[in-house]
């Protein structure tokens, strides 16, 4: 409980600030008043990391009583688009995944599964727009890439790409 039960009305403040690319400015109040428990910010720009702070207050006898701010971060990323998945070195079971860079991302997580609807396991991370992955065997795999923004030592994960299939390579044709 934030306030004693004698408070009949609590008011929620929703504030935001863009913290991307070192552009930290003043907090902007998005909504003040009412009893809403959520807010949709329609002013965000793809590629930016936003901080939101929320607090409630109540007015009793003309005096406002404020709770502490609670802050959360949201990275609004574009969805990475995997441009290619190919065998890089079949002899050593290496696959190469490439994608288009995403605005605001300073690294990417790469995930792999053995079926498109299977469980995806994080196989690596990179600051590049491509990644070489050594696979357990020359089978068929599915890859996803996720954009990540870092701020003050924390990682904020953005959207994840749709799965892209890497088909098992053809067996070499025997020489007669």
PyMOL commands that place a pseudoatom at each C-alpha (Angstrom):
pseudoatom trace, name=CA, resn=UNK, resi=1, chain=A, elem=C, hetatm=0, pos=[0.000, 0.000, 0.000]
pseudoatom trace, name=CA, resn=UNK, resi=2, chain=A, elem=C, hetatm=0, pos=[1.299, 3.383, -0.913]
pseudoatom trace, name=CA, resn=UNK, resi=3, chain=A, elem=C, hetatm=0, pos=[-1.109, 5.402, 1.212]
pseudoatom trace, name=CA, resn=UNK, resi=4, chain=A, elem=C, hetatm=0, pos=[-3.302, 4.812, 4.246]
pseudoatom trace, name=CA, resn=UNK, resi=5, chain=A, elem=C, hetatm=0, pos=[-6.838, 3.746, 3.450]
pseudoatom trace, name=CA, resn=UNK, resi=6, chain=A, elem=C, hetatm=0, pos=[-8.166, 7.191, 4.428]
pseudoatom trace, name=CA, resn=UNK, resi=7, chain=A, elem=C, hetatm=0, pos=[-7.018, 8.443, 1.012]
pseudoatom trace, name=CA, resn=UNK, resi=8, chain=A, elem=C, hetatm=0, pos=[-9.941, 8.051, -1.327]
pseudoatom trace, name=CA, resn=UNK, resi=9, chain=A, elem=C, hetatm=0, pos=[-8.186, 9.097, -4.497]
pseudoatom trace, name=CA, resn=UNK, resi=10, chain=A, elem=C, hetatm=0, pos=[-4.701, 8.470, -5.784]
pseudoatom trace, name=CA, resn=UNK, resi=11, chain=A, elem=C, hetatm=0, pos=[-3.449, 10.230, -8.855]
pseudoatom trace, name=CA, resn=UNK, resi=12, chain=A, elem=C, hetatm=0, pos=[-0.819, 8.768, -11.140]
pseudoatom trace, name=CA, resn=UNK, resi=13, chain=A, elem=C, hetatm=0, pos=[1.887, 10.790, -12.880]
pseudoatom trace, name=CA, resn=UNK, resi=14, chain=A, elem=C, hetatm=0, pos=[3.429, 9.356, -16.051]
pseudoatom trace, name=CA, resn=UNK, resi=15, chain=A, elem=C, hetatm=0, pos=[6.683, 11.075, -17.058]
pseudoatom trace, name=CA, resn=UNK, resi=16, chain=A, elem=C, hetatm=0, pos=[9.157, 10.215, -19.803]
pseudoatom trace, name=CA, resn=UNK, resi=17, chain=A, elem=C, hetatm=0, pos=[12.603, 11.176, -20.994]
pseudoatom trace, name=CA, resn=UNK, resi=18, chain=A, elem=C, hetatm=0, pos=[14.569, 10.069, -24.041]
pseudoatom trace, name=CA, resn=UNK, resi=19, chain=A, elem=C, hetatm=0, pos=[17.949, 8.737, -22.927]
pseudoatom trace, name=CA, resn=UNK, resi=20, chain=A, elem=C, hetatm=0, pos=[19.309, 7.582, -26.306]
pseudoatom trace, name=CA, resn=UNK, resi=21, chain=A, elem=C, hetatm=0, pos=[22.530, 8.741, -27.870]
pseudoatom trace, name=CA, resn=UNK, resi=22, chain=A, elem=C, hetatm=0, pos=[23.432, 10.931, -24.907]
pseudoatom trace, name=CA, resn=UNK, resi=23, chain=A, elem=C, hetatm=0, pos=[20.408, 13.154, -25.504]
pseudoatom trace, name=CA, resn=UNK, resi=24, chain=A, elem=C, hetatm=0, pos=[19.218, 13.325, -21.934]
pseudoatom trace, name=CA, resn=UNK, resi=25, chain=A, elem=C, hetatm=0, pos=[16.941, 16.278, -21.464]
pseudoatom trace, name=CA, resn=UNK, resi=26, chain=A, elem=C, hetatm=0, pos=[14.259, 17.293, -19.007]
pseudoatom trace, name=CA, resn=UNK, resi=27, chain=A, elem=C, hetatm=0, pos=[11.460, 14.993, -17.916]
pseudoatom trace, name=CA, resn=UNK, resi=28, chain=A, elem=C, hetatm=0, pos=[8.226, 15.504, -19.828]
pseudoatom trace, name=CA, resn=UNK, resi=29, chain=A, elem=C, hetatm=0, pos=[4.920, 14.860, -18.125]
pseudoatom trace, name=CA, resn=UNK, resi=30, chain=A, elem=C, hetatm=0, pos=[2.810, 12.635, -20.349]
pseudoatom trace, name=CA, resn=UNK, resi=31, chain=A, elem=C, hetatm=0, pos=[-0.242, 12.358, -18.178]
pseudoatom trace, name=CA, resn=UNK, resi=32, chain=A, elem=C, hetatm=0, pos=[-1.208, 13.697, -14.830]
pseudoatom trace, name=CA, resn=UNK, resi=33, chain=A, elem=C, hetatm=0, pos=[-4.364, 13.009, -12.951]
pseudoatom trace, name=CA, resn=UNK, resi=34, chain=A, elem=C, hetatm=0, pos=[-6.976, 10.347, -13.141]
pseudoatom trace, name=CA, resn=UNK, resi=35, chain=A, elem=C, hetatm=0, pos=[-6.761, 6.833, -11.827]
pseudoatom trace, name=CA, resn=UNK, resi=36, chain=A, elem=C, hetatm=0, pos=[-5.463, 5.001, -14.908]
pseudoatom trace, name=CA, resn=UNK, resi=37, chain=A, elem=C, hetatm=0, pos=[-3.061, 2.150, -14.212]
pseudoatom trace, name=CA, resn=UNK, resi=38, chain=A, elem=C, hetatm=0, pos=[-1.428, 2.189, -17.650]
pseudoatom trace, name=CA, resn=UNK, resi=39, chain=A, elem=C, hetatm=0, pos=[-0.500, 4.626, -20.375]
pseudoatom trace, name=CA, resn=UNK, resi=40, chain=A, elem=C, hetatm=0, pos=[0.381, 4.188, -24.063]
pseudoatom trace, name=CA, resn=UNK, resi=41, chain=A, elem=C, hetatm=0, pos=[3.027, 6.649, -25.215]
pseudoatom trace, name=CA, resn=UNK, resi=42, chain=A, elem=C, hetatm=0, pos=[2.329, 7.445, -28.872]
pseudoatom trace, name=CA, resn=UNK, resi=43, chain=A, elem=C, hetatm=0, pos=[5.175, 9.986, -29.104]
pseudoatom trace, name=CA, resn=UNK, resi=44, chain=A, elem=C, hetatm=0, pos=[8.133, 7.580, -29.190]
pseudoatom trace, name=CA, resn=UNK, resi=45, chain=A, elem=C, hetatm=0, pos=[10.522, 7.261, -32.094]
pseudoatom trace, name=CA, resn=UNK, resi=46, chain=A, elem=C, hetatm=0, pos=[11.932, 3.955, -33.322]
pseudoatom trace, name=CA, resn=UNK, resi=47, chain=A, elem=C, hetatm=0, pos=[15.569, 3.554, -32.346]
pseudoatom trace, name=CA, resn=UNK, resi=48, chain=A, elem=C, hetatm=0, pos=[15.412, 5.367, -29.031]
pseudoatom trace, name=CA, resn=UNK, resi=49, chain=A, elem=C, hetatm=0, pos=[15.598, 4.210, -25.436]
pseudoatom trace, name=CA, resn=UNK, resi=50, chain=A, elem=C, hetatm=0, pos=[13.084, 5.865, -23.137]
pseudoatom trace, name=CA, resn=UNK, resi=51, chain=A, elem=C, hetatm=0, pos=[12.906, 6.084, -19.375]
pseudoatom trace, name=CA, resn=UNK, resi=52, chain=A, elem=C, hetatm=0, pos=[9.513, 6.304, -17.743]
pseudoatom trace, name=CA, resn=UNK, resi=53, chain=A, elem=C, hetatm=0, pos=[8.951, 7.290, -14.167]
pseudoatom trace, name=CA, resn=UNK, resi=54, chain=A, elem=C, hetatm=0, pos=[5.685, 6.804, -12.437]
pseudoatom trace, name=CA, resn=UNK, resi=55, chain=A, elem=C, hetatm=0, pos=[4.470, 7.884, -9.033]
pseudoatom trace, name=CA, resn=UNK, resi=56, chain=A, elem=C, hetatm=0, pos=[1.227, 8.328, -7.267]
pseudoatom trace, name=CA, resn=UNK, resi=57, chain=A, elem=C, hetatm=0, pos=[0.078, 11.080, -5.010]
pseudoatom trace, name=CA, resn=UNK, resi=58, chain=A, elem=C, hetatm=0, pos=[-2.982, 11.834, -2.964]
pseudoatom trace, name=CA, resn=UNK, resi=59, chain=A, elem=C, hetatm=0, pos=[-4.399, 15.109, -1.787]
pseudoatom trace, name=CA, resn=UNK, resi=60, chain=A, elem=C, hetatm=0, pos=[-5.660, 15.244, 1.777]
pseudoatom trace, name=CA, resn=UNK, resi=61, chain=A, elem=C, hetatm=0, pos=[-6.890, 18.483, 3.290]
pseudoatom trace, name=CA, resn=UNK, resi=62, chain=A, elem=C, hetatm=0, pos=[-5.314, 20.475, 0.469]
pseudoatom trace, name=CA, resn=UNK, resi=63, chain=A, elem=C, hetatm=0, pos=[-1.857, 18.896, 0.939]
pseudoatom trace, name=CA, resn=UNK, resi=64, chain=A, elem=C, hetatm=0, pos=[-0.331, 16.571, -1.686]
pseudoatom trace, name=CA, resn=UNK, resi=65, chain=A, elem=C, hetatm=0, pos=[1.448, 13.455, -0.446]
pseudoatom trace, name=CA, resn=UNK, resi=66, chain=A, elem=C, hetatm=0, pos=[3.790, 11.875, -3.008]
pseudoatom trace, name=CA, resn=UNK, resi=67, chain=A, elem=C, hetatm=0, pos=[5.146, 8.363, -3.220]
pseudoatom trace, name=CA, resn=UNK, resi=68, chain=A, elem=C, hetatm=0, pos=[8.671, 7.741, -4.528]
pseudoatom trace, name=CA, resn=UNK, resi=69, chain=A, elem=C, hetatm=0, pos=[9.173, 7.607, -8.287]
pseudoatom trace, name=CA, resn=UNK, resi=70, chain=A, elem=C, hetatm=0, pos=[9.421, 4.163, -9.866]
pseudoatom trace, name=CA, resn=UNK, resi=71, chain=A, elem=C, hetatm=0, pos=[11.508, 4.182, -13.059]
pseudoatom trace, name=CA, resn=UNK, resi=72, chain=A, elem=C, hetatm=0, pos=[11.551, 1.697, -15.901]
pseudoatom trace, name=CA, resn=UNK, resi=73, chain=A, elem=C, hetatm=0, pos=[13.291, 1.736, -19.296]
pseudoatom trace, name=CA, resn=UNK, resi=74, chain=A, elem=C, hetatm=0, pos=[11.827, 0.794, -22.670]
pseudoatom trace, name=CA, resn=UNK, resi=75, chain=A, elem=C, hetatm=0, pos=[13.840, 0.420, -25.879]
pseudoatom trace, name=CA, resn=UNK, resi=76, chain=A, elem=C, hetatm=0, pos=[11.696, 1.005, -28.945]
pseudoatom trace, name=CA, resn=UNK, resi=77, chain=A, elem=C, hetatm=0, pos=[13.581, -0.786, -31.669]
pseudoatom trace, name=CA, resn=UNK, resi=78, chain=A, elem=C, hetatm=0, pos=[12.839, -1.535, -35.242]
pseudoatom trace, name=CA, resn=UNK, resi=79, chain=A, elem=C, hetatm=0, pos=[12.616, -5.260, -35.879]
pseudoatom trace, name=CA, resn=UNK, resi=80, chain=A, elem=C, hetatm=0, pos=[15.908, -6.618, -37.224]
pseudoatom trace, name=CA, resn=UNK, resi=81, chain=A, elem=C, hetatm=0, pos=[15.557, -8.057, -40.719]
pseudoatom trace, name=CA, resn=UNK, resi=82, chain=A, elem=C, hetatm=0, pos=[17.797, -11.044, -41.340]
pseudoatom trace, name=CA, resn=UNK, resi=83, chain=A, elem=C, hetatm=0, pos=[19.143, -10.566, -44.846]
pseudoatom trace, name=CA, resn=UNK, resi=84, chain=A, elem=C, hetatm=0, pos=[20.916, -13.913, -45.150]
pseudoatom trace, name=CA, resn=UNK, resi=85, chain=A, elem=C, hetatm=0, pos=[21.658, -17.181, -43.398]
pseudoatom trace, name=CA, resn=UNK, resi=86, chain=A, elem=C, hetatm=0, pos=[24.172, -19.394, -45.124]
pseudoatom trace, name=CA, resn=UNK, resi=87, chain=A, elem=C, hetatm=0, pos=[26.781, -22.033, -44.577]
pseudoatom trace, name=CA, resn=UNK, resi=88, chain=A, elem=C, hetatm=0, pos=[30.089, -20.263, -44.081]
pseudoatom trace, name=CA, resn=UNK, resi=89, chain=A, elem=C, hetatm=0, pos=[32.301, -23.328, -43.646]
pseudoatom trace, name=CA, resn=UNK, resi=90, chain=A, elem=C, hetatm=0, pos=[30.542, -26.709, -43.787]
pseudoatom trace, name=CA, resn=UNK, resi=91, chain=A, elem=C, hetatm=0, pos=[33.691, -28.661, -42.941]
pseudoatom trace, name=CA, resn=UNK, resi=92, chain=A, elem=C, hetatm=0, pos=[33.835, -26.900, -39.559]
pseudoatom trace, name=CA, resn=UNK, resi=93, chain=A, elem=C, hetatm=0, pos=[30.020, -26.593, -39.197]
pseudoatom trace, name=CA, resn=UNK, resi=94, chain=A, elem=C, hetatm=0, pos=[29.968, -22.792, -39.294]
pseudoatom trace, name=CA, resn=UNK, resi=95, chain=A, elem=C, hetatm=0, pos=[26.904, -20.802, -40.309]
pseudoatom trace, name=CA, resn=UNK, resi=96, chain=A, elem=C, hetatm=0, pos=[26.847, -17.066, -41.019]
pseudoatom trace, name=CA, resn=UNK, resi=97, chain=A, elem=C, hetatm=0, pos=[23.848, -14.894, -40.161]
pseudoatom trace, name=CA, resn=UNK, resi=98, chain=A, elem=C, hetatm=0, pos=[23.635, -11.307, -41.474]
pseudoatom trace, name=CA, resn=UNK, resi=99, chain=A, elem=C, hetatm=0, pos=[21.041, -8.572, -40.899]
pseudoatom trace, name=CA, resn=UNK, resi=100, chain=A, elem=C, hetatm=0, pos=[20.456, -4.889, -41.396]
pseudoatom trace, name=CA, resn=UNK, resi=101, chain=A, elem=C, hetatm=0, pos=[21.603, -2.626, -38.553]
pseudoatom trace, name=CA, resn=UNK, resi=102, chain=A, elem=C, hetatm=0, pos=[18.884, -1.276, -36.294]
pseudoatom trace, name=CA, resn=UNK, resi=103, chain=A, elem=C, hetatm=0, pos=[18.871, 2.373, -35.216]
pseudoatom trace, name=CA, resn=UNK, resi=104, chain=A, elem=C, hetatm=0, pos=[19.754, 2.806, -31.559]
pseudoatom trace, name=CA, resn=UNK, resi=105, chain=A, elem=C, hetatm=0, pos=[21.064, -0.736, -31.103]
pseudoatom trace, name=CA, resn=UNK, resi=106, chain=A, elem=C, hetatm=0, pos=[24.630, -1.099, -29.965]
pseudoatom trace, name=CA, resn=UNK, resi=107, chain=A, elem=C, hetatm=0, pos=[24.629, -4.881, -29.927]
pseudoatom trace, name=CA, resn=UNK, resi=108, chain=A, elem=C, hetatm=0, pos=[22.581, -7.869, -31.026]
pseudoatom trace, name=CA, resn=UNK, resi=109, chain=A, elem=C, hetatm=0, pos=[21.700, -11.230, -29.514]
pseudoatom trace, name=CA, resn=UNK, resi=110, chain=A, elem=C, hetatm=0, pos=[21.588, -14.242, -31.838]
pseudoatom trace, name=CA, resn=UNK, resi=111, chain=A, elem=C, hetatm=0, pos=[19.272, -17.186, -31.105]
pseudoatom trace, name=CA, resn=UNK, resi=112, chain=A, elem=C, hetatm=0, pos=[19.076, -20.661, -32.679]
pseudoatom trace, name=CA, resn=UNK, resi=113, chain=A, elem=C, hetatm=0, pos=[16.498, -23.485, -32.663]
pseudoatom trace, name=CA, resn=UNK, resi=114, chain=A, elem=C, hetatm=0, pos=[16.064, -26.780, -34.475]
pseudoatom trace, name=CA, resn=UNK, resi=115, chain=A, elem=C, hetatm=0, pos=[12.492, -25.977, -35.559]
pseudoatom trace, name=CA, resn=UNK, resi=116, chain=A, elem=C, hetatm=0, pos=[10.754, -22.700, -36.368]
pseudoatom trace, name=CA, resn=UNK, resi=117, chain=A, elem=C, hetatm=0, pos=[8.404, -23.081, -33.405]
pseudoatom trace, name=CA, resn=UNK, resi=118, chain=A, elem=C, hetatm=0, pos=[10.973, -24.669, -31.096]
pseudoatom trace, name=CA, resn=UNK, resi=119, chain=A, elem=C, hetatm=0, pos=[12.765, -23.198, -28.129]
pseudoatom trace, name=CA, resn=UNK, resi=120, chain=A, elem=C, hetatm=0, pos=[15.335, -20.618, -29.191]
pseudoatom trace, name=CA, resn=UNK, resi=121, chain=A, elem=C, hetatm=0, pos=[18.629, -20.606, -27.318]
pseudoatom trace, name=CA, resn=UNK, resi=122, chain=A, elem=C, hetatm=0, pos=[20.921, -17.592, -27.233]
pseudoatom trace, name=CA, resn=UNK, resi=123, chain=A, elem=C, hetatm=0, pos=[24.089, -18.658, -29.053]
pseudoatom trace, name=CA, resn=UNK, resi=124, chain=A, elem=C, hetatm=0, pos=[25.950, -15.377, -29.012]
pseudoatom trace, name=CA, resn=UNK, resi=125, chain=A, elem=C, hetatm=0, pos=[26.043, -11.616, -29.118]
pseudoatom trace, name=CA, resn=UNK, resi=126, chain=A, elem=C, hetatm=0, pos=[27.866, -9.154, -31.308]
pseudoatom trace, name=CA, resn=UNK, resi=127, chain=A, elem=C, hetatm=0, pos=[28.209, -5.454, -32.047]
pseudoatom trace, name=CA, resn=UNK, resi=128, chain=A, elem=C, hetatm=0, pos=[28.423, -6.250, -35.758]
pseudoatom trace, name=CA, resn=UNK, resi=129, chain=A, elem=C, hetatm=0, pos=[25.577, -6.823, -38.209]
pseudoatom trace, name=CA, resn=UNK, resi=130, chain=A, elem=C, hetatm=0, pos=[26.636, -10.421, -38.781]
pseudoatom trace, name=CA, resn=UNK, resi=131, chain=A, elem=C, hetatm=0, pos=[27.567, -13.422, -36.693]
pseudoatom trace, name=CA, resn=UNK, resi=132, chain=A, elem=C, hetatm=0, pos=[29.311, -16.748, -37.355]
pseudoatom trace, name=CA, resn=UNK, resi=133, chain=A, elem=C, hetatm=0, pos=[27.872, -19.644, -35.351]
pseudoatom trace, name=CA, resn=UNK, resi=134, chain=A, elem=C, hetatm=0, pos=[29.347, -23.126, -34.962]
pseudoatom trace, name=CA, resn=UNK, resi=135, chain=A, elem=C, hetatm=0, pos=[26.506, -25.643, -34.968]
pseudoatom trace, name=CA, resn=UNK, resi=136, chain=A, elem=C, hetatm=0, pos=[26.482, -29.090, -33.317]
pseudoatom trace, name=CA, resn=UNK, resi=137, chain=A, elem=C, hetatm=0, pos=[25.937, -30.951, -36.608]
pseudoatom trace, name=CA, resn=UNK, resi=138, chain=A, elem=C, hetatm=0, pos=[25.147, -30.270, -40.259]
pseudoatom trace, name=CA, resn=UNK, resi=139, chain=A, elem=C, hetatm=0, pos=[21.383, -30.144, -39.774]
pseudoatom trace, name=CA, resn=UNK, resi=140, chain=A, elem=C, hetatm=0, pos=[18.607, -27.638, -40.385]
pseudoatom trace, name=CA, resn=UNK, resi=141, chain=A, elem=C, hetatm=0, pos=[18.484, -24.672, -38.003]
pseudoatom trace, name=CA, resn=UNK, resi=142, chain=A, elem=C, hetatm=0, pos=[16.429, -21.537, -37.464]
pseudoatom trace, name=CA, resn=UNK, resi=143, chain=A, elem=C, hetatm=0, pos=[17.858, -18.213, -36.358]
pseudoatom trace, name=CA, resn=UNK, resi=144, chain=A, elem=C, hetatm=0, pos=[16.465, -15.036, -34.808]
pseudoatom trace, name=CA, resn=UNK, resi=145, chain=A, elem=C, hetatm=0, pos=[18.247, -11.777, -34.041]
pseudoatom trace, name=CA, resn=UNK, resi=146, chain=A, elem=C, hetatm=0, pos=[17.333, -9.300, -31.312]
pseudoatom trace, name=CA, resn=UNK, resi=147, chain=A, elem=C, hetatm=0, pos=[18.391, -5.649, -31.134]
pseudoatom trace, name=CA, resn=UNK, resi=148, chain=A, elem=C, hetatm=0, pos=[19.754, -4.458, -27.776]
pseudoatom trace, name=CA, resn=UNK, resi=149, chain=A, elem=C, hetatm=0, pos=[20.388, -0.944, -26.446]
pseudoatom trace, name=CA, resn=UNK, resi=150, chain=A, elem=C, hetatm=0, pos=[22.732, -0.435, -23.489]
pseudoatom trace, name=CA, resn=UNK, resi=151, chain=A, elem=C, hetatm=0, pos=[22.482, 2.393, -20.999]
pseudoatom trace, name=CA, resn=UNK, resi=152, chain=A, elem=C, hetatm=0, pos=[24.334, 2.866, -17.717]
pseudoatom trace, name=CA, resn=UNK, resi=153, chain=A, elem=C, hetatm=0, pos=[25.552, -0.723, -17.696]
pseudoatom trace, name=CA, resn=UNK, resi=154, chain=A, elem=C, hetatm=0, pos=[22.127, -2.255, -18.347]
pseudoatom trace, name=CA, resn=UNK, resi=155, chain=A, elem=C, hetatm=0, pos=[20.847, -3.934, -21.511]
pseudoatom trace, name=CA, resn=UNK, resi=156, chain=A, elem=C, hetatm=0, pos=[17.389, -3.208, -22.877]
pseudoatom trace, name=CA, resn=UNK, resi=157, chain=A, elem=C, hetatm=0, pos=[16.155, -5.746, -25.386]
pseudoatom trace, name=CA, resn=UNK, resi=158, chain=A, elem=C, hetatm=0, pos=[14.176, -4.602, -28.378]
pseudoatom trace, name=CA, resn=UNK, resi=159, chain=A, elem=C, hetatm=0, pos=[12.234, -6.494, -30.983]
pseudoatom trace, name=CA, resn=UNK, resi=160, chain=A, elem=C, hetatm=0, pos=[13.258, -9.927, -32.227]
pseudoatom trace, name=CA, resn=UNK, resi=161, chain=A, elem=C, hetatm=0, pos=[13.357, -10.788, -35.925]
pseudoatom trace, name=CA, resn=UNK, resi=162, chain=A, elem=C, hetatm=0, pos=[11.228, -13.429, -37.524]
pseudoatom trace, name=CA, resn=UNK, resi=163, chain=A, elem=C, hetatm=0, pos=[12.903, -16.805, -37.841]
pseudoatom trace, name=CA, resn=UNK, resi=164, chain=A, elem=C, hetatm=0, pos=[15.112, -17.523, -40.836]
pseudoatom trace, name=CA, resn=UNK, resi=165, chain=A, elem=C, hetatm=0, pos=[15.885, -21.091, -41.865]
pseudoatom trace, name=CA, resn=UNK, resi=166, chain=A, elem=C, hetatm=0, pos=[19.346, -22.517, -42.530]
pseudoatom trace, name=CA, resn=UNK, resi=167, chain=A, elem=C, hetatm=0, pos=[18.864, -25.748, -44.472]
pseudoatom trace, name=CA, resn=UNK, resi=168, chain=A, elem=C, hetatm=0, pos=[21.065, -28.754, -44.073]
pseudoatom trace, name=CA, resn=UNK, resi=169, chain=A, elem=C, hetatm=0, pos=[23.767, -28.638, -46.742]
pseudoatom trace, name=CA, resn=UNK, resi=170, chain=A, elem=C, hetatm=0, pos=[23.688, -31.184, -49.523]
pseudoatom trace, name=CA, resn=UNK, resi=171, chain=A, elem=C, hetatm=0, pos=[25.980, -34.130, -49.142]
pseudoatom trace, name=CA, resn=UNK, resi=172, chain=A, elem=C, hetatm=0, pos=[28.896, -33.986, -51.541]
pseudoatom trace, name=CA, resn=UNK, resi=173, chain=A, elem=C, hetatm=0, pos=[28.446, -36.050, -54.681]
pseudoatom trace, name=CA, resn=UNK, resi=174, chain=A, elem=C, hetatm=0, pos=[30.850, -39.007, -54.562]
pseudoatom trace, name=CA, resn=UNK, resi=175, chain=A, elem=C, hetatm=0, pos=[33.523, -39.032, -57.214]
pseudoatom trace, name=CA, resn=UNK, resi=176, chain=A, elem=C, hetatm=0, pos=[33.512, -42.258, -59.315]
for i in range(1, 176): cmd.bond("trace and resi %d" % i, "trace and resi %d" % (i + 1))
show_as sticks, trace
zoom trace
